[in-house]
Amino acid sequence: MFFVVGPVLLYLPFVFMFLYISLNYFVKGKKSVCIVVLGDLGRSPRMLYHTSSFAKEGFHVDLVGYGGSKLPDSIRRNKDIRKYLLPDVPTFLKYCPRLLVFILKVIFQSITLGVTLLFSPKAGFIMIQNPPCIPTLAVCWLICWLRGSKLVIDWHNYGYTILSLGVGEQHTLVKIAKWYEFLFGRFSAVNFCVTNAMRTDLSSLGISANTLYDKAPEEFKKTPVEDKHKLLLKLSEKYNLFVPDKKSEKYKEETVLTVKQSDGKIVNRQDRPAFLISSTSWTEDEDFGVLLQTLHEYEIAADTKDNKLPDVVCVITGKGPQKEYYKEKIEKTEWKHVKICLPWLESEDYPVLLGSADLGVCLHTSSSGLDLPMKVVDMFGCGVPVCAIDYNCISELVQHNHNGLVFSNSKHLLQQLKILLDDFHTGQKRLTEMREKLEIFQAIRWHESWKKTVLPLFTSEKLKVH
């Protein structure tokens, strides 16, 4: 009897697996999408915007990626959005040789991502963020082939160009990654990209893509002075630079930028410093040495006799591998007219802080030269003019002398700060002109743009999922 039942029991798990996959194969149709990010979900705003837009249009959404940063409440509390967190790569791998770490990491991520996608309910579409391309492209293509889903790639940049920053363009691994990325990129049913320059480049490689420009959602807007005051009070509990050097007895509450008068009205300080903001992931494609050199030279200029330049409060948000290096350099420098803060903000505080700024600075250069910085999109959504470092396609977003300024080095950026801030306390003519030009950009938000570009493709007969 055992010799008959034993083999049957042995194969039961495989039978159940087959039935589970088969049933899930037909569970969902075209009104479902699985969005995959092989990174911190909370730090992948464009994919979260996709998630929210799909949910608004009646799609069931599965969101797959790594934990870490807190997700927005609109994502966490939406019953039509299910979250699947991938297990982190084991920490002991960092003690292995570099090449071995890469190989083991790819194997681990391939298995965990593949199993998660295979045992989650079938989605009509699997949309992935690229980069990273390894192993995401191959794993998601295989799952789509097994389950009859459609593969969609949202090209933010190229994975092989980011890899080249660390090992050099001629490294064998970079050449393999490039071949792999564009091989599997051709297997997708639909492609989106962030610039027309990238669309042209992908087309030359045999990949047809639709340009979907980043747009800020509704929460990115100019911050009312009351909300600014509230946030600065909150931040001042942890960061001293938001507390004024000298407090006045005639005000109930004070921050470095705002005051609450005796009648309860909150207003901007007349003697407030200019508020500069910059956001970064602290990676190799953003040289913050340029900004620090500019601020050092601004400090010297502001300390000269008869100058009209205001003091500056500069807030640099984000986290990444080079943050501690620059933090140490900042702390070793003596500042008199410039104050610098590197806070980590809650997701709901970030747009409020951006909307409180007078001017943004962007040092993103792009490893491929074909993508645009979302940080500038957010600033523009808040009506904040930007000085951005020049590279290949930045003009698709920042138009020099129109909605912002483009610079090439620290000396050039210093000249721009002097021009924009010279009349800070007497009119802000140039800043006001650029803010007015940004009203056109602010008129179109993410979901409206998404409905025109993305939604028609997901509801067309051409992409109908059977």
PyMOL commands that set and color helices and strands:
alter all, ss='L'
color gray80, all
select helices_A, chain A and resi 2-25+41-43+45-56+73-76+91-95+98-118+136-147+159-167+172-185+196-204+225-236+240-242+289-302+323-332+350-354+374-381+394-396+410-421+429-443+446-453+455-458+461-463
alter helices_A, ss='H'
color red, helices_A
select strands_A, chain A and resi 32-40+60-66+81-85+125-130+150-155+190-193+210-211+253-254+258-260+266-268+274-279+312-317+338-341+359-362+386-389+404-407
alter strands_A, ss='S'
color yellow, strands_A
deselect
rebuild
show_as cartoon
